[in-house]
Amino acid sequence: MSSDIPVIDAVKYINKQEGWEEECKKVAYSFHKFGILIFKDPRVNEHDNDNYIDLVEKYFDQVSKKFYAGETLKDCRPDLYY
C-alpha cells in the first residue's frame, strides 16, 4: 500500500519548477486517498528525520501503555478533539 502513495517533490513546489502544479494535485490526492503525505525535501537531514520518527514512536508507545492501563493523560484534550 505504501508503494501507492505518491512522493511529493518539495523542490518543484518551492522553486516553482515545471510540474509544481502536479505536485499540488498529488498532495490533495494523497490526503484524500491515504490521509498522509510522503514528502521529499532535500533540506531535511535524513539522520535528523530518523531521530524525529524514533522520538514520535517512543512517545506514542509510552502514551498508549498509560492509556490502556487506565491512567489519565494530561495531554489528551477531548474538548479540543485531540
Biotite code that builds the C-alpha atoms (Angstrom):
import biotite.structure as struc

atoms = struc.array([
    struc.Atom([0.000, 0.000, 0.000], chain_id="A", res_id=1, res_name="MET", atom_name="CA", element="C"),
    struc.Atom([2.760, 2.494, 0.813], chain_id="A", res_id=2, res_name="SER", atom_name="CA", element="C"),
    struc.Atom([4.059, 1.989, -2.724], chain_id="A", res_id=3, res_name="SER", atom_name="CA", element="C"),
    struc.Atom([0.763, 3.504, -3.959], chain_id="A", res_id=4, res_name="ASP", atom_name="CA", element="C"),
    struc.Atom([1.284, 6.736, -2.002], chain_id="A", res_id=5, res_name="ILE", atom_name="CA", element="C"),
    struc.Atom([2.807, 9.398, -4.258], chain_id="A", res_id=6, res_name="PRO", atom_name="CA", element="C"),
    struc.Atom([6.058, 11.052, -3.205], chain_id="A", res_id=7, res_name="VAL", atom_name="CA", element="C"),
    struc.Atom([5.748, 14.836, -3.188], chain_id="A", res_id=8, res_name="ILE", atom_name="CA", element="C"),
    struc.Atom([8.806, 16.680, -4.561], chain_id="A", res_id=9, res_name="ASP", atom_name="CA", element="C"),
    struc.Atom([9.252, 19.801, -2.443], chain_id="A", res_id=10, res_name="ALA", atom_name="CA", element="C"),
    struc.Atom([11.915, 21.270, -4.731], chain_id="A", res_id=11, res_name="VAL", atom_name="CA", element="C"),
    struc.Atom([9.492, 21.540, -7.654], chain_id="A", res_id=12, res_name="LYS", atom_name="CA", element="C"),
    struc.Atom([6.953, 23.350, -5.496], chain_id="A", res_id=13, res_name="TYR", atom_name="CA", element="C"),
    struc.Atom([9.344, 25.643, -3.623], chain_id="A", res_id=14, res_name="ILE", atom_name="CA", element="C"),
    struc.Atom([11.174, 26.724, -6.773], chain_id="A", res_id=15, res_name="ASN", atom_name="CA", element="C"),
    struc.Atom([8.035, 26.746, -8.929], chain_id="A", res_id=16, res_name="LYS", atom_name="CA", element="C"),
    struc.Atom([9.768, 24.418, -11.376], chain_id="A", res_id=17, res_name="GLN", atom_name="CA", element="C"),
    struc.Atom([7.938, 22.721, -14.215], chain_id="A", res_id=18, res_name="GLU", atom_name="CA", element="C"),
    struc.Atom([5.385, 20.293, -12.797], chain_id="A", res_id=19, res_name="GLY", atom_name="CA", element="C"),
    struc.Atom([4.871, 22.086, -9.464], chain_id="A", res_id=20, res_name="TRP", atom_name="CA", element="C"),
    struc.Atom([1.105, 22.181, -10.035], chain_id="A", res_id=21, res_name="GLU", atom_name="CA", element="C"),
    struc.Atom([1.115, 18.400, -10.393], chain_id="A", res_id=22, res_name="GLU", atom_name="CA", element="C"),
    struc.Atom([2.821, 18.145, -7.002], chain_id="A", res_id=23, res_name="GLU", atom_name="CA", element="C"),
    struc.Atom([-0.082, 20.120, -5.503], chain_id="A", res_id=24, res_name="CYS", atom_name="CA", element="C"),
    struc.Atom([-2.535, 17.666, -7.057], chain_id="A", res_id=25, res_name="LYS", atom_name="CA", element="C"),
    struc.Atom([-0.543, 14.788, -5.555], chain_id="A", res_id=26, res_name="LYS", atom_name="CA", element="C"),
    struc.Atom([-0.874, 16.404, -2.109], chain_id="A", res_id=27, res_name="VAL", atom_name="CA", element="C"),
    struc.Atom([-4.663, 16.610, -2.400], chain_id="A", res_id=28, res_name="ALA", atom_name="CA", element="C"),
    struc.Atom([-4.905, 13.054, -3.757], chain_id="A", res_id=29, res_name="TYR", atom_name="CA", element="C"),
    struc.Atom([-2.632, 11.634, -1.065], chain_id="A", res_id=30, res_name="SER", atom_name="CA", element="C"),
    struc.Atom([-4.562, 13.289, 1.774], chain_id="A", res_id=31, res_name="PHE", atom_name="CA", element="C"),
    struc.Atom([-7.900, 12.256, 0.294], chain_id="A", res_id=32, res_name="HIS", atom_name="CA", element="C"),
    struc.Atom([-6.963, 8.649, -0.506], chain_id="A", res_id=33, res_name="LYS", atom_name="CA", element="C"),
    struc.Atom([-4.462, 7.801, 2.249], chain_id="A", res_id=34, res_name="PHE", atom_name="CA", element="C"),
    struc.Atom([-4.632, 10.559, 4.883], chain_id="A", res_id=35, res_name="GLY", atom_name="CA", element="C"),
    struc.Atom([-0.850, 11.066, 4.815], chain_id="A", res_id=36, res_name="ILE", atom_name="CA", element="C"),
    struc.Atom([1.954, 12.580, 2.741], chain_id="A", res_id=37, res_name="LEU", atom_name="CA", element="C"),
    struc.Atom([5.337, 11.280, 1.755], chain_id="A", res_id=38, res_name="ILE", atom_name="CA", element="C"),
    struc.Atom([7.305, 14.463, 1.316], chain_id="A", res_id=39, res_name="PHE", atom_name="CA", element="C"),
    struc.Atom([10.773, 14.529, -0.288], chain_id="A", res_id=40, res_name="LYS", atom_name="CA", element="C"),
    struc.Atom([12.656, 17.635, 0.811], chain_id="A", res_id=41, res_name="ASP", atom_name="CA", element="C"),
    struc.Atom([16.442, 17.774, 0.328], chain_id="A", res_id=42, res_name="PRO", atom_name="CA", element="C"),
    struc.Atom([16.719, 20.457, 3.021], chain_id="A", res_id=43, res_name="ARG", atom_name="CA", element="C"),
    struc.Atom([15.925, 17.819, 5.657], chain_id="A", res_id=44, res_name="VAL", atom_name="CA", element="C"),
    struc.Atom([18.822, 15.820, 7.023], chain_id="A", res_id=45, res_name="ASN", atom_name="CA", element="C"),
    struc.Atom([17.957, 12.108, 6.906], chain_id="A", res_id=46, res_name="GLU", atom_name="CA", element="C"),
    struc.Atom([19.601, 11.458, 10.285], chain_id="A", res_id=47, res_name="HIS", atom_name="CA", element="C"),
    struc.Atom([17.507, 14.199, 11.925], chain_id="A", res_id=48, res_name="ASP", atom_name="CA", element="C"),
    struc.Atom([14.394, 12.813, 10.257], chain_id="A", res_id=49, res_name="ASN", atom_name="CA", element="C"),
    struc.Atom([15.115, 9.315, 11.616], chain_id="A", res_id=50, res_name="ASP", atom_name="CA", element="C"),
    struc.Atom([15.696, 10.725, 15.116], chain_id="A", res_id=51, res_name="ASN", atom_name="CA", element="C"),
    struc.Atom([12.381, 12.588, 14.957], chain_id="A", res_id=52, res_name="TYR", atom_name="CA", element="C"),
    struc.Atom([10.475, 9.499, 13.839], chain_id="A", res_id=53, res_name="ILE", atom_name="CA", element="C"),
    struc.Atom([12.070, 7.474, 16.659], chain_id="A", res_id=54, res_name="ASP", atom_name="CA", element="C"),
    struc.Atom([11.070, 10.175, 19.163], chain_id="A", res_id=55, res_name="LEU", atom_name="CA", element="C"),
    struc.Atom([7.442, 10.188, 17.979], chain_id="A", res_id=56, res_name="VAL", atom_name="CA", element="C"),
    struc.Atom([7.261, 6.383, 18.052], chain_id="A", res_id=57, res_name="GLU", atom_name="CA", element="C"),
    struc.Atom([8.599, 6.300, 21.635], chain_id="A", res_id=58, res_name="LYS", atom_name="CA", element="C"),
    struc.Atom([6.118, 8.981, 22.703], chain_id="A", res_id=59, res_name="TYR", atom_name="CA", element="C"),
    struc.Atom([3.099, 7.153, 21.299], chain_id="A", res_id=60, res_name="PHE", atom_name="CA", element="C"),
    struc.Atom([4.326, 3.848, 22.728], chain_id="A", res_id=61, res_name="ASP", atom_name="CA", element="C"),
    struc.Atom([4.506, 5.384, 26.221], chain_id="A", res_id=62, res_name="GLN", atom_name="CA", element="C"),
    struc.Atom([1.156, 7.154, 25.886], chain_id="A", res_id=63, res_name="VAL", atom_name="CA", element="C"),
    struc.Atom([-0.635, 4.051, 24.633], chain_id="A", res_id=64, res_name="SER", atom_name="CA", element="C"),
    struc.Atom([0.682, 1.990, 27.547], chain_id="A", res_id=65, res_name="LYS", atom_name="CA", element="C"),
    struc.Atom([-0.609, 4.608, 30.001], chain_id="A", res_id=66, res_name="LYS", atom_name="CA", element="C"),
    struc.Atom([-3.954, 4.871, 28.207], chain_id="A", res_id=67, res_name="PHE", atom_name="CA", element="C"),
    struc.Atom([-4.567, 1.115, 28.195], chain_id="A", res_id=68, res_name="TYR", atom_name="CA", element="C"),
    struc.Atom([-3.512, 0.935, 31.850], chain_id="A", res_id=69, res_name="ALA", atom_name="CA", element="C"),
    struc.Atom([-6.342, 3.366, 32.639], chain_id="A", res_id=70, res_name="GLY", atom_name="CA", element="C"),
    struc.Atom([-4.140, 6.313, 33.569], chain_id="A", res_id=71, res_name="GLU", atom_name="CA", element="C"),
    struc.Atom([-5.299, 9.876, 32.974], chain_id="A", res_id=72, res_name="THR", atom_name="CA", element="C"),
    struc.Atom([-3.370, 11.509, 30.157], chain_id="A", res_id=73, res_name="LEU", atom_name="CA", element="C"),
    struc.Atom([-2.626, 15.187, 30.726], chain_id="A", res_id=74, res_name="LYS", atom_name="CA", element="C"),
    struc.Atom([-2.058, 15.881, 27.033], chain_id="A", res_id=75, res_name="ASP", atom_name="CA", element="C"),
    struc.Atom([-5.291, 14.212, 25.964], chain_id="A", res_id=76, res_name="CYS", atom_name="CA", element="C"),
    struc.Atom([-7.783, 17.012, 25.192], chain_id="A", res_id=77, res_name="ARG", atom_name="CA", element="C"),
    struc.Atom([-11.205, 15.649, 24.202], chain_id="A", res_id=78, res_name="PRO", atom_name="CA", element="C"),
    struc.Atom([-12.602, 19.190, 24.474], chain_id="A", res_id=79, res_name="ASP", atom_name="CA", element="C"),
    struc.Atom([-10.334, 20.098, 21.540], chain_id="A", res_id=80, res_name="LEU", atom_name="CA", element="C"),
    struc.Atom([-10.913, 16.765, 19.788], chain_id="A", res_id=81, res_name="TYR", atom_name="CA", element="C"),
    struc.Atom([-7.265, 15.855, 20.384], chain_id="A", res_id=82, res_name="TYR", atom_name="CA", element="C"),
])
